[in-house]
Amino acid sequence: MRKLHSDCPDVLIYLHYQPSYYHVHCHVTSVASNPTWGAMVGQAHLLEDVLENIETRSDYYQRKTLRYTLGEQHDLLKVLKE
């Protein structure tokens, strides 16, 4: 992925937490496009950062608390409020 990033500096690759479909998947978008809500701070994690964290410490995400934001209309927020 690092090679992809250096070859394509105009590409943004990220994943969500909480995942929108409750499994890990990556989003690939142009940095020139308007970011969607899911690509904004609070939900998106750059794939390059995730890989670096795992390379640095293999249990990084077992030890890390991931915080995230939800919009008022997000289905998960409705469930959590119940």
JOMO-V796264 format. One record per helix or strand of 2 or more residues. SS is the DSSP state (a for helix, b for strand). FROM is the first residue (numbers start at 1). TO is the last residue. If there is no record, write none. Layout:
ss:SS from:FROM to:TO
ss:SS from:FROM to:TO
//
This chain:
ss:a from:2 to:7
ss:b from:11 to:16
ss:b from:26 to:30
ss:a from:37 to:39
ss:b from:44 to:46
ss:a from:47 to:56
ss:a from:60 to:63
ss:a from:75 to:81
//
